[in-house]
Amino acid sequence: MAKIAFLLAAAALLLGLVSVSEAIQGTATFYTTYNPSACYGNQDNGRMIAAASDGLWAGGKICGTMFTVRCVGATNAVPNPCRGGAITVKIVDRCPGCTATLDLSREAFAAIANPVAGKVLIDYQQVGILLAAALLLGLVSASHAIEGTATFYTVYTPSACYGFQDQGTMIAAASDGLWDGGRACGRMYTVRCVRGTNAVPNPCNGGTVTVKIVDRCPSPGCTSTLDLSREAFAAIGNLDAGRIVIDYNQV
């Protein structure tokens, strides 16, 4: 088995599907006017979007590329700019003369960092490369994501997993079906809104978030598969909806 894994890893490297390097470090800012965009004109691409700097633009070939982005540090005196967790954004625009590597939508930026900071240090990786490598190495299944539902909560400590320890805001509480006797603590899930559960229009914002399980959402009070932090829910869904249908995968 180890030999097979080694051969698969070697094949992935030879095919250029995975790099031996860690995530790339860069910077992120945010913008607030999303249409028209250089890639899609007036087409709505949701809110988990970004504009590429000149260094990434590649003559427009980057349009549609997905990146996982995580805040890792400050670029100024604003304290504690990072909120934890990661987001996945789609490149929909160009940021010419940009002072950052990625210019995120305000919603995407707010999901991982304090907007007051304005600019933060990030780690970012292209999603396609990571997924191809994971599939080759058998680390993820090729099957579709699991469908469930999500709600949100607003009081994060104390939590069933970590007590009063701050785990950021890209977090979630697991329903009894996922709790697994507490073994769910620390598990990471990528979550995407797919449709509403009620009459609230346009419940989904597009894109995905990656959240960490830090708490339990016990029955009978829990009415969803994952109870997301308010910030995580707002990154993918309309808060007015309250409850949405999601696709989720363990990372």
Order of alpha helices (4+ residues) and beta strands (2+ residues): alpha-beta-beta-alpha-beta-beta-beta-alpha-beta-alpha-beta-beta-alpha-beta-beta-beta-alpha-beta
